[in-house]
Amino acid sequence: MAGIDYTSRIPNNVNLASDSRLQRALEKWQPAFLEWWQQMGPEGWQASDVYLRTAISTDKGGWAHFDYVKMPDYRWGIFLNDAEQDRKIHFGDHAGQPAWQEVPGEYRNILRRVIVTQADTEPASVEQQRYLGATAPSLYDLRNLFQVNVEEGRHLWAMVYLLHGYFGRDGREEADELLQRRAGDEDKPRILDAFNQACPDWLTFFCFTTFTDRDGKYQLGALAESGFDPLARTCRFMLTEEAHHLFVGQTGIERVIRRSVELARQDPNGDARAQGGIDLATIQKYVNYWFSYSLDLFGSEVSSNAADFFASGLKGRWKEDKYEDHSALDATLAIAHVEDGRVVDKAIPLRNAMNEVLRGEYVKDCEGVVEKWNRTLEEDGSDFRITLPSTRFHRRQGLYADSCFDPSGAPISAEAFEARRGEWLPSAADREYVHSLMAPVHEPGKMANWIAAPRRGINNMPTDYEYVKRVD
């Protein structure tokens, strides 16, 4: 396994120096990226020393180095897993053929579209989270936020490399556009709606990294199966870093849950809010909101685009190797449709149901996360249990977008949904209350009142380590 060349202006393990034209193009793009980072990256913390991990190889073990780094000096780069010798395409119409090292002409446009859509999510996350440092509940959390941010920036670099390296002028123009769109901007918003939503508080951030970044895991996993080998290799390494983002969200919510139970016990009426915490019912509403919003990112349940991506060998299923049939030509999948106010299953050709196949893997993963949260509740003596709503609840994309359902998935009228919206989703008052708790805690080892301390520190360091050194 080759290490990463850190002597280059752009760290990489793709032998960038051997392609002077590509190297010049990326070095021209680099100042624009750094300008974007200064404008849209973490507000107020650019001069601070942050205890960050930086990739030093693509080996599974010992791939990262930890040290203090100022974020603008972070060595963003281009890292791909090593090429698999004689790799074959193993699904779709081209199964058994050699994996492509260059873009096949007939798939150029749809492949570029896939890459741009994934790439657009990376800077969007940074933009959504840029003000959270001002209200961080601890230095531990502040550092984790910044680690997520710089790695999203590196993921952008990985995708921009593909655009520059394999798509000529069109790719360069797309790379420039990635720095022009803005999360939530009315005139030039990000491509996917979830990445235009505000992230004004840390409960939202933890839900986002639990659910929305988990969508990213499955999208990257599907692209890691791609017959276009450079994309597959890029996504495999991105998954290595993505695991930490999911950890931040999952353990963040678990810590809010633990503290909620503890504060409720301290209150004579069992009211965590009265003690300055976030009650479990409010946590449930945020889970409902972000789980349902993230489901939309997989696309429609029945999709000709998904069928085309699979047939062409560009985007497979999660862990495609576990399936026996890699053509998916003769099989069907039962998908619930709404007809005359009733939910009925219809058999859909499997290729057209690939979005739903991937969404199903995601849902199972989310169910495992909720089980862990509920074990914490059980261990802490609480009878409350977090649940995931039906995949039909609160949808804005796909088959269920024009109908209303309760959290169990039962059809209801729009009037009934609106009457109970505040029971199921965060109200303006809920959001205002959560926002009111967001006072910064920037002393080593200290935690905001509404969140429990982590069970362990980062990289075997103590929880009271000075993970971020503020420079005023």
TASULLIN-V71515 format. One record per residue. RES is the residue in one small letter. PSI is psi as a letter, one per 40 degrees, with the letter a starting at -180 (none if undefined). Layout:
# TASULLIN-V71515
RES:PSI  RES:PSI
This chain:
# TASULLIN-V71515
m:h  a:i  g:a  i:h  d:h  y:e  t:e  s:i  r:d  i:h  p:h  n:i  n:f  v:e  n:f  l:d  a:e  s:e  d:g  s:d  r:d  l:d  q:d  r:d  a:d  l:d  e:d  k:d  w:d  q:d  p:d  a:d  f:d  l:d  e:d  w:d  w:d  q:d  q:d  m:e  g:a  p:h  e:h  g:e  w:e  q:d  a:e  s:i  d:h  v:h  y:g  l:i  r:i  t:h  a:h  i:e  s:i  t:e  d:i  k:d  g:h  g:f  w:e  a:i  h:h  f:h  d:i  y:h  v:h  k:h  m:d  p:e  d:e  y:h  r:g  w:i  g:a  i:h  f:h  l:i  n:i  d:i  a:i  e:h  q:h  d:f  r:i  k:i  i:h  h:f  f:i  g:a  d:e  h:e  a:h  g:e  q:i  p:i  a:i  w:h  q:e  e:i  v:h  p:h  g:d  e:e  y:e  r:d  n:d  i:d  l:d  r:d  r:d  v:d  i:d  v:d  t:d  q:d  a:d  d:d  t:d  e:d  p:d  a:d  s:d  v:d  e:d  q:d  q:e  r:d  y:e  l:d  g:d  a:e  t:f  a:h  p:e  s:i  l:d  y:d  d:d  l:d  r:d  n:d  l:d  f:d  q:d  v:d  n:d  v:d  e:d  e:d  g:d  r:d  h:d  l:d  w:d  a:d  m:d  v:d  y:d  l:d  l:d  h:d  g:d  y:e  f:e  g:a  r:d  d:d  g:d  r:d  e:d  e:d  a:d  d:d  e:d  l:d  l:e  q:d  r:i  r:h  a:h  g:e  d:h  e:d  d:d  k:g  p:i  r:i  i:d  l:h  d:d  a:d  f:e  n:e  q:i  a:i  c:g  p:e  d:i  w:d  l:d  t:d  f:d  f:d  c:d  f:d  t:d  t:d  f:d  t:d  d:d  r:d  d:d  g:d  k:d  y:d  q:d  l:d  g:d  a:d  l:d  a:e  e:e  s:i  g:e  f:h  d:d  p:d  l:d  a:d  r:d  t:d  c:d  r:d  f:d  m:d  l:d  t:d  e:d  e:d  a:d  h:d  h:d  l:d  f:d  v:d  g:d  q:d  t:d  g:d  i:d  e:d  r:d  v:d  i:d  r:d  r:d  s:d  v:d  e:d  l:d  a:d  r:d  q:e  d:h  p:d  n:e  g:f  d:h  a:d  r:d  a:d  q:e  g:f  g:a  i:h  d:i  l:d  a:d  t:d  i:d  q:d  k:d  y:d  v:d  n:d  y:d  w:d  f:d  s:d  y:d  s:d  l:d  d:d  l:e  f:e  g:a  s:i  e:d  v:h  s:h  s:d  n:d  a:d  a:d  d:d  f:d  f:d  a:d  s:e  g:e  l:d  k:h  g:a  r:i  w:h  k:g  e:d  d:d  k:e  y:i  e:d  d:h  h:e  s:d  a:f  l:d  d:e  a:i  t:i  l:h  a:h  i:h  a:h  h:i  v:h  e:h  d:f  g:e  r:i  v:h  v:i  d:i  k:i  a:h  i:h  p:h  l:d  r:d  n:e  a:e  m:d  n:d  e:d  v:d  l:d  r:d  g:d  e:d  y:d  v:d  k:d  d:d  c:d  e:d  g:d  v:d  v:d  e:d  k:d  w:d  n:d  r:d  t:d  l:d  e:d  e:d  d:e  g:e  s:i  d:e  f:i  r:h  i:h  t:i  l:h  p:i  s:i  t:e  r:e  f:h  h:f  r:i  r:e  q:i  g:a  l:d  y:e  a:d  d:e  s:i  c:i  f:i  d:i  p:d  s:e  g:e  a:h  p:h  i:i  s:i  a:d  e:d  a:d  f:d  e:d  a:d  r:e  r:d  g:e  e:d  w:d  l:i  p:h  s:i  a:d  a:d  d:d  r:d  e:d  y:d  v:d  h:d  s:d  l:e  m:g  a:h  p:i  v:h  h:f  e:h  p:h  g:e  k:i  m:i  a:i  n:d  w:e  i:i  a:i  a:i  p:i  r:d  r:i  g:a  i:h  n:f  n:e  m:i  p:i  t:d  d:e  y:i  e:g  y:d  v:h  k:h  r:h  v:h  d:none
